[in-house]
């Protein structure tokens, strides 16, 4: 229970997280290819600007269950602009854009036999 006079939260501007909408990759890909795309994205995030701590928190949130992801972004002070986390900001106003493929699997993911 929060009491009056406690620290203001970013609840006014930050959206609650939702599962991303279903999406299709340009071509059907395997889980291994998806994993590789994700690794490459996270490896290159320092070049996009922003703070490493925020990128690390976003990665943790992207790989977590929704309720845990919400806790991670809240505690990192991340402002979620798109509820699927494709667009976020930190408290300094730096922009963080996440591709859908790091947040969920495409509908045309090839299930390996």
ZIFENFEN-V260109 format. One record per run of one state. SS is the DSSP state (H for helix, E for strand, C for the rest). FROM is the first residue (numbers start at 0). TO is the last residue. If there is no record, write none. Layout:
BEGIN
SS_FROM_TO / SS_FROM_TO
END
This chain:
BEGIN
C_0_8 / H_9_11 / C_12_27 / E_28_29 / H_30_47 / C_48_50 / H_51_61 / C_62_64 / H_65_75 / C_76_77 / E_78_79 / C_80_85 / E_86_88 / C_89_93 / E_94_96 / C_97_98 / H_99_102 / C_103_107 / E_108_109 / C_110_112
END
